[in-house]
Amino acid sequence: MRKNMMVIGWALALAACAQAPKTEKTETTATAPERSARSAIHAMAGCYLVDYSYTETDGLKKGYALDRRVYDVNKNKSVKEWIYADDIGDNRIRLQHVLFATDPSGKLVEKSQLKHQAEDWEFGAPFRYEFTGPSRWTPTAPAGSVWTRRITNLDDGLRYQCSSPWKTDTEFPEWACENYAPIPGRETRDMGRKDYNTLQRWTRITVYRDNWLERQENTKTIDENGRRATLAKEVGKNWYVRLPDSDCDVVKEFVEKRRPFWALLRETWDEVLNGRGEFVEKKNQSPPRYAKMMEIEGRYFEKDLNKADVRAEAKAEILRAIDDSRSPKAAR
């Protein structure tokens, strides 16, 4: 009990000591390219049929046999996402993906609703967390007038981040970037891959009028003891085909009930990932941190998080789950 009270007190202290929000540029003072980029990011929100498709094209390790399987998420169902945008200051836009599936008749697949990844876009971000090897991320400062895209995992923790300018002087806005990243969940969870652990990603996003497309050309990489060896190349795409917003009505109640907790989760991670030191996770966590966070969400999403004591209690549990996932050897 005493330990729990100390953690709750820590959470209250963090909230009280949080820095005042920065003064952001207003829409009227932003440059034309910034405004165009903001419009492109906002255009990615909505209801979508999602097509994830990936396949290997070249073996890079001697003796390696290509995996001829094609990852196809819509093989026996339709995967859809409701993507909503939160403006967090004028320079930051967060796109939260909420995934669900429907059967061939269009009926919701029971318990398929899932808070998926978030895309956190920020112009002129003072830092990003760069993935430098298995379970390790190091803060670095982006250079130039660029948009940083932060991809989160299911519990809003770190996945990968990359900084690059939006190209808005073409018919369709584009953003392209290359970065190092952990192995995708689709590979470990759905394809059973254990023969590599990281990915060199090249991503290009194009925003069309009624859909948007994320093309990828990636290199599967084995990262062991600080040494990297390439295994295979893959190409793929995440294609978001716009549907009427009403096609996502089946998950909107699920989303709205949980948005206050999800906002608290994001705010708590913002305080932890403050750019002051690297973030190193424990390996082979059991249960994984996202499972613990889902349990915390289940306990609090129907409670009134506007009440200070309830909010502090929930935040303390979130902080404890984050802290329990971190390597004790990492600098804090």
C-alpha positions in Angstrom: 0.0 0.0 0.0 2.8 2.4 0.9 4.6 1.7 -2.4 1.3 2.4 -4.3 0.8 5.7 -2.4 4.4 6.7 -3.3 3.9 6.0 -7.0 0.6 7.9 -7.0 2.4 10.8 -5.2 5.0 10.7 -7.9 2.4 10.9 -10.6 0.8 13.9 -9.0 4.2 15.6 -8.7 4.9 15.0 -12.3 1.7 16.5 -13.3 2.2 19.5 -11.1 5.8 20.1 -12.3 5.0 19.5 -16.0 6.4 22.3 -18.2 4.0 24.9 -19.5 3.1 24.3 -23.1 5.4 25.9 -25.7 4.1 28.8 -27.7 3.4 27.4 -31.1 3.0 29.1 -34.5 -0.5 29.9 -35.4 -2.1 28.8 -38.6 -1.8 32.4 -39.9 1.9 32.6 -39.3 2.8 29.2 -40.7 4.4 29.1 -44.1 2.5 27.8 -47.2 4.4 24.5 -47.2 3.6 24.0 -43.5 -0.1 24.6 -44.1 -0.1 22.2 -47.1 1.7 19.5 -45.1 -0.9 20.0 -42.2 -3.7 19.6 -44.8 -2.1 16.4 -46.2 -1.8 14.9 -42.7 -5.4 15.8 -41.8 -6.5 14.2 -45.1 -5.2 10.9 -43.9 -7.9 10.7 -41.2 -11.2 9.0 -41.9 -12.6 5.5 -42.4 -10.6 3.1 -44.6 -10.4 -0.4 -46.0 -6.7 -1.3 -45.3 -4.6 -3.5 -47.5 -1.3 -4.6 -46.0 0.7 -6.7 -48.5 4.4 -7.6 -48.3 6.7 -10.1 -50.0 10.4 -10.9 -50.2 12.3 -10.1 -53.4 16.0 -10.8 -52.9 18.0 -13.0 -50.5 21.1 -11.2 -49.2 22.6 -13.9 -47.0 24.5 -16.8 -48.6 22.3 -19.9 -48.6 19.2 -18.1 -47.6 16.0 -19.4 -49.3 13.4 -16.7 -50.0 10.2 -16.8 -48.0 7.7 -17.1 -50.9 4.6 -16.4 -48.8 2.8 -13.1 -49.4 1.6 -11.3 -46.3 -2.1 -10.5 -47.1 -4.1 -9.2 -44.2 -7.4 -9.4 -46.1 -7.1 -13.0 -47.1 -10.4 -14.2 -45.4 -11.8 -10.9 -44.0 -11.9 -7.2 -44.5 -9.6 -5.1 -42.3 -10.7 -1.6 -41.7 -9.4 1.4 -39.7 -11.0 4.4 -38.2 -8.3 7.1 -38.1 -8.9 10.2 -36.1 -6.8 13.3 -35.7 -5.9 15.2 -32.6 -4.2 18.6 -32.9 -1.7 18.9 -30.1 -0.6 22.5 -30.6 -0.2 24.0 -34.1 2.9 22.1 -34.9 1.8 18.6 -33.8 -0.9 16.3 -35.2 -1.6 12.8 -33.9 -3.3 10.3 -36.1 -4.7 7.4 -34.0 -5.5 4.2 -35.9 -8.2 2.0 -34.6 -8.4 -1.4 -36.4 -11.3 -3.8 -36.7 -12.3 -6.6 -39.1 -15.5 -7.6 -40.8 -16.5 -10.9 -42.2 -17.5 -11.5 -45.9 -21.0 -10.4 -45.1 -19.8 -7.1 -43.6 -20.5 -8.1 -40.0 -18.1 -7.0 -37.3 -15.8 -9.8 -36.3 -16.3 -10.1 -32.5 -13.5 -8.7 -30.4 -11.5 -7.5 -33.4 -11.5 -3.9 -32.3 -7.9 -2.8 -31.5 -6.2 0.5 -30.7 -3.5 0.1 -33.4 -0.5 2.3 -34.0 -0.5 6.1 -33.8 1.3 8.4 -36.2 2.5 11.4 -34.3 3.5 14.1 -36.7 5.5 17.2 -35.5 7.0 20.0 -37.4 10.3 21.3 -36.0 10.4 18.7 -33.3 13.3 19.4 -30.9 14.2 15.7 -30.7 13.2 12.2 -31.9 14.0 8.8 -30.5 16.1 6.9 -33.0 16.1 3.1 -32.9 19.8 2.1 -32.6 19.5 -1.6 -31.9 17.3 -4.3 -30.3 15.3 -2.7 -27.4 17.3 0.6 -27.5 16.3 4.1 -28.6 18.5 7.2 -28.4 17.3 10.8 -28.6 18.7 12.8 -31.5 17.9 16.3 -32.9 16.3 16.4 -36.4 18.1 18.8 -38.8 16.3 21.4 -40.9 12.6 22.3 -41.4 11.3 18.8 -41.3 8.3 16.8 -40.1 9.0 14.0 -37.6 6.8 11.0 -37.9 6.7 8.9 -34.7 5.1 5.4 -35.0 4.0 4.0 -31.7 3.3 0.4 -30.7 0.0 -0.8 -29.2 0.6 0.9 -25.8 2.0 4.1 -27.3 5.6 3.1 -26.5 8.4 3.4 -29.0 8.6 1.7 -32.4 10.4 3.9 -34.9 10.7 7.6 -35.8 11.9 9.4 -38.9 12.3 13.1 -40.0 11.9 14.5 -43.5 10.1 17.4 -45.2 6.7 17.0 -46.9 6.9 17.5 -50.7 3.7 19.6 -51.4 4.6 21.2 -54.8 3.4 18.1 -56.7 -0.1 16.9 -57.8 -0.3 14.7 -54.7 1.6 15.5 -51.5 4.4 13.1 -50.6 6.6 12.3 -47.6 9.6 9.9 -47.8 12.1 8.8 -45.2 14.5 6.0 -44.3 15.2 4.7 -40.8 16.2 1.7 -38.7 13.4 -0.1 -36.8 12.5 -3.2 -34.8 11.1 -6.3 -36.6 7.4 -5.7 -37.5 4.7 -7.3 -35.5 3.2 -8.8 -38.6 6.4 -10.9 -39.0 6.7 -12.2 -35.5 3.0 -12.5 -34.8 1.5 -13.6 -38.1 4.4 -15.1 -40.0 6.3 -16.7 -37.2 9.7 -15.2 -38.1 12.5 -15.6 -35.6 15.5 -15.5 -38.0 16.0 -11.7 -37.9 15.2 -8.9 -35.5 15.5 -5.5 -37.1 14.5 -3.7 -40.4 16.0 -1.0 -42.4 12.9 0.8 -43.7 12.4 3.1 -46.7 8.9 4.6 -46.6 7.1 6.8 -49.1 3.6 8.2 -48.3 1.4 9.6 -51.1 -1.9 11.2 -50.2 -4.4 11.0 -53.0 -7.9 12.4 -53.1 -9.8 9.3 -51.9 -7.0 7.2 -50.5 -3.5 7.2 -49.3 -0.6 4.8 -49.9 2.4 3.9 -47.9 5.0 2.2 -50.1 7.9 0.4 -48.4 11.2 -1.1 -49.6 12.9 -2.7 -46.6 15.9 -4.8 -45.7 15.5 -7.5 -43.1 18.6 -7.4 -40.8 20.1 -9.5 -38.1 21.5 -7.3 -35.3 23.5 -9.1 -32.7 26.1 -7.8 -30.3 26.3 -4.5 -32.2 26.9 -6.1 -35.6 24.4 -6.0 -38.4 24.1 -8.6 -41.2 21.5 -8.3 -44.0 19.2 -11.2 -44.6 16.7 -10.3 -47.4 14.9 -7.5 -49.1 11.1 -7.0 -49.1 8.7 -4.7 -50.8 5.2 -3.9 -49.7 2.5 -1.4 -49.2 -0.1 -0.2 -46.7 -3.0 1.0 -48.9 -5.8 3.0 -47.2 -8.9 3.1 -49.4 -11.5 5.6 -48.2 -14.9 4.4 -47.2 -17.9 6.3 -46.0 -17.4 7.3 -42.4 -20.6 5.4 -41.6 -18.8 2.2 -42.4 -16.8 2.8 -39.2 -19.8 3.5 -37.0 -19.4 0.0 -35.5 -16.2 1.0 -33.6 -17.0 4.7 -32.8 -18.6 3.8 -29.5 -15.6 1.6 -28.6 -13.3 4.6 -29.4 -15.2 7.4 -27.7 -15.4 5.4 -24.4 -11.6 5.0 -24.4 -10.4 8.3 -25.7 -9.9 9.9 -22.3 -7.7 7.0 -21.2 -5.8 7.1 -24.4 -5.2 10.8 -24.0 -3.8 10.2 -20.5 -1.6 7.4 -21.8 -0.2 9.7 -24.5 0.4 12.5 -22.0 2.2 10.2 -19.6 4.5 8.9 -22.4 5.2 12.5 -23.4 6.6 13.1 -19.9 8.7 9.9 -19.9 10.0 10.4 -23.5 11.4 13.9 -22.8 14.5 13.7 -24.9 16.9 13.7 -21.9 18.2 10.2 -22.2 18.0 6.9 -24.0 15.2 4.4 -23.5 16.2 0.8 -23.2 13.6 -2.0 -22.7 14.0 -5.3 -21.0 14.1 -8.2 -23.5 11.6 -11.1 -23.6 9.1 -9.4 -21.4 6.3 -11.7 -20.1 3.6 -10.6 -20.2 4.5 -7.9 -22.7 4.0 -4.3 -21.6 1.2 -3.7 -24.1 -0.8 -6.5 -22.4 -0.3 -4.9 -19.0 -1.4 -1.5 -20.5 -4.6 -3.1 -21.9 -5.4 -4.5 -18.4 -5.0 -1.0 -17.0 -7.2 0.5 -19.7 -9.8 -2.1 -18.9 -9.9 -1.0 -15.3 -10.1 2.8 -16.0 -11.8 3.5 -19.3 -15.2 3.6 -17.7 -14.1 5.7 -14.8 -14.2 9.5 -14.6 -10.7 10.5 -15.4 -11.5 14.2 -14.8 -11.4 13.3 -11.1 -7.9 14.1 -9.8 -7.6 11.1 -7.6 -8.8 8.7 -10.3 -6.5 10.3 -12.9 -3.5 10.1 -10.5 -4.2 6.5 -9.7 -4.4 5.5 -13.4 -1.3 7.5 -14.2 0.6 5.8 -11.5 -0.3 2.4 -12.9 0.8 3.5 -16.4 4.1 4.8 -15.0 4.7 1.6 -13.1 4.1 -0.6 -16.2 6.5 1.6 -18.2 9.1 1.5 -15.4 8.8 -2.3 -15.1 9.6 -2.6 -18.8 12.8 -0.7 -18.7 16.2 -2.1 -18.4 17.7 -1.4 -14.9 21.0 -0.7 -16.6 19.7 2.2 -18.7 20.3 5.8 -17.7 17.1 7.6 -16.6 
